[in-house]
């Protein structure tokens, strides 16, 4: 299954610890995760409650956990998973609406086969922010991702229910923001998964009307119309 958020984006922020943060991002890009953690820990000493530094540490532990998991180092993966979860949670304690942290923590739970925790996390965020589209978008993404898992496991009815729920969240987003190109794009992908190619092309067209600078989507539409 293709996971959308396995490698989290690292945020460079303006503060007194920019040099350590930049160093950490460089090490992260080179897959030197221990060195990246050391750099981000140094940055954290300067500003212990900075949500972006906490997020950077969480993302690095998360990636390390994934590497350990793939290499069969289960004890190390579990320890890194716990560290990543703690830093994601600390980030959210200092910024209750940090989208990347919610996305990262939900993905972390999914990586370690705990979908219930992922859904509870995002549902709580959505309930606390009913007028925000971001939690709804992440819920739609999570339901879409989980639908793929269900389909691969042969749980067709569960997969269809998850796709239906994802579409419901996307509908809510479009009602709130009629020109949200990400919602149209995601909706198109869902329709494509269902085999509704004409519907997918229409949603992609609406996405491009709202935000034309999507070359990959243009290419996808061209491939579908051939």
C-alpha positions in Angstrom: 0.0 0.0 0.0 1.3 3.4 -0.8 1.4 5.6 2.2 1.1 9.3 1.7 3.0 10.6 4.7 5.8 8.2 5.5 8.4 10.9 5.2 7.3 14.0 7.0 8.3 17.5 5.9 10.8 19.3 8.2 9.9 22.9 9.0 12.7 25.5 9.0 11.6 28.3 11.4 13.0 31.7 12.3 14.5 31.7 15.8 17.7 31.7 17.7 18.3 28.1 16.8 18.1 28.4 13.0 21.6 27.0 12.5 20.9 23.8 14.5 17.6 23.4 12.7 19.2 23.8 9.3 21.9 21.3 10.3 19.3 18.9 11.4 17.4 19.2 8.2 20.6 18.6 6.2 21.3 15.5 8.2 17.7 14.3 7.8 18.0 14.7 4.0 21.1 12.6 4.1 19.3 9.9 6.1 21.7 10.5 9.1 18.9 10.4 11.6 21.0 10.1 14.8 22.9 13.2 13.8 19.6 15.0 12.9 18.2 14.1 16.3 21.3 15.5 18.0 21.0 18.8 16.1 17.3 19.1 16.8 17.9 18.4 20.5 20.4 21.2 20.6 17.9 23.5 18.9 15.3 22.4 21.5 17.6 23.6 24.4 17.3 27.1 23.0 13.6 27.0 22.9 12.1 24.0 24.7 8.5 24.7 23.7 8.9 25.5 20.1 6.3 23.3 18.3 8.3 23.2 15.0 11.4 21.9 16.7 9.3 19.3 18.6 7.8 18.4 15.3 11.2 18.0 13.6 12.3 15.6 16.4 9.1 13.6 16.1 9.4 13.3 12.3 13.0 12.1 12.6 12.2 9.5 15.2 9.2 8.5 13.0 11.5 8.0 10.0 14.0 6.1 12.2 11.2 3.9 13.5 10.1 3.1 9.9 13.6 2.2 8.9 14.0 -0.1 12.0 10.6 -1.7 11.3 11.5 -2.5 7.7 14.9 -4.0 8.8 13.2 -6.2 11.4 14.6 -4.4 14.4 11.4 -4.6 16.3 12.6 -3.4 19.7 14.4 -0.4 18.3 11.3 0.4 16.1 9.0 0.3 19.1 11.3 2.6 21.2 11.5 5.1 18.3 7.8 4.9 17.8 7.2 5.8 21.4 9.7 8.7 21.2 8.1 10.0 18.0 4.6 9.8 19.5 5.8 11.8 22.6 7.3 14.5 20.5 4.3 14.8 18.2 2.1 15.1 21.3 4.4 17.7 22.8 4.2 19.6 19.6 0.4 19.6 19.7 0.5 20.6 23.4 2.3 23.8 22.3 0.3 24.2 19.1 -3.1 22.6 19.2 -3.6 23.1 15.4 -0.3 22.0 14.0 -1.5 20.1 10.8 1.8 18.4 10.1 1.9 17.0 13.6 -1.6 15.6 13.4 -0.8 14.1 10.0 2.5 12.7 11.3 1.0 11.2 14.4 -1.9 9.7 12.6 0.5 8.1 10.1 2.7 6.9 12.8 -0.3 5.0 14.4 -1.1 3.6 11.0 2.5 2.5 10.4 2.3 0.5 13.6 -1.1 -1.0 12.9 -3.1 1.1 15.3 -5.8 2.6 13.0 -8.2 3.2 15.9 -5.8 5.6 17.5 -5.3 7.4 14.2 -9.0 7.9 13.7 -9.6 9.0 17.3 -6.8 11.5 17.0 -8.2 13.2 13.9 -11.8 13.0 15.0 -10.9 14.8 18.2 -9.1 17.5 16.2 -12.1 17.9 13.9 -14.6 18.1 16.8 -12.5 20.8 18.5 -12.3 22.8 15.3 -15.7 22.4 13.5 -15.2 25.4 11.2 -11.7 24.3 10.0 -11.3 22.3 6.8 -7.8 20.9 7.7 -9.1 18.2 10.1 -11.7 17.2 7.6 -9.2 16.9 4.9 -6.9 14.8 7.0 -9.9 12.6 7.9 -10.8 12.2 4.3 -7.2 11.2 3.5 -7.1 8.7 6.3 -10.4 7.1 5.4 -9.2 6.9 1.8 -5.9 5.3 2.9 -7.7 2.8 5.2 -10.1 2.0 2.3 -7.1 0.8 0.3 -6.0 -1.4 3.2 -9.4 -2.9 3.5 -9.6 -3.7 -0.2 -6.2 -5.4 -0.1 -7.4 -7.5 2.8 -10.5 -8.5 0.9 -12.8 -6.5 3.2 -14.7 -4.9 0.3 -17.7 -3.7 2.2 -15.5 -2.0 4.8 -13.4 -0.4 2.0 -16.5 1.0 0.3 -17.8 2.4 3.6 -14.4 4.1 4.2 -14.5 5.6 0.7 -18.1 6.8 1.3 -17.0 8.5 4.5 -14.0 10.1 2.8 -16.3 11.5 0.1 -18.6 12.9 2.8 -15.7 14.8 4.4 -14.7 16.1 1.0 -18.3 17.3 0.4 -18.2 19.2 3.6 -15.0 20.9 2.6 -16.4 21.9 -0.8 -19.4 23.4 0.9 -17.2 25.4 3.2 -14.6 26.3 0.6 -16.1 26.0 -2.9 -12.7 26.5 -4.6 -10.6 24.1 -2.5 -8.6 22.4 -5.2 -7.2 19.8 -2.9 -10.7 18.6 -2.1 -11.6 18.3 -5.8 -8.3 16.5 -6.5 -8.9 14.0 -3.7 -12.4 13.5 -4.8 -11.3 12.8 -8.3 -8.9 10.2 -7.0 -11.6 8.5 -5.0 -13.9 8.4 -8.1 -11.0 7.0 -10.1 -10.6 4.2 -7.6 -14.3 3.4 -7.9 -13.9 3.1 -11.7 -15.9 6.3 -12.4 -13.4 7.7 -14.9 -15.7 10.4 -16.2 -16.4 11.6 -12.7 -12.8 11.6 -11.8 -11.9 13.7 -14.9 -14.6 16.2 -13.9 -13.3 16.6 -10.4 -9.7 17.0 -11.7 -11.0 19.6 -14.1 -12.5 21.5 -11.2 -9.3 21.2 -9.2 -7.3 22.7 -12.1 -9.8 25.5 -12.5 -9.3 26.4 -8.9 -5.5 26.0 -9.0 -4.0 25.6 -12.5 -0.4 25.0 -11.4 -0.7 21.2 -11.2 1.3 19.7 -14.0 1.1 16.2 -12.7 -2.7 16.4 -12.6 -2.8 17.7 -16.2 -0.8 14.7 -17.1 -3.1 12.4 -15.2 -6.2 13.8 -17.0 -4.5 13.4 -20.3 -3.8 9.8 -19.6 -7.4 9.2 -18.5 -8.9 10.8 -21.6 -6.9 8.7 -24.1 
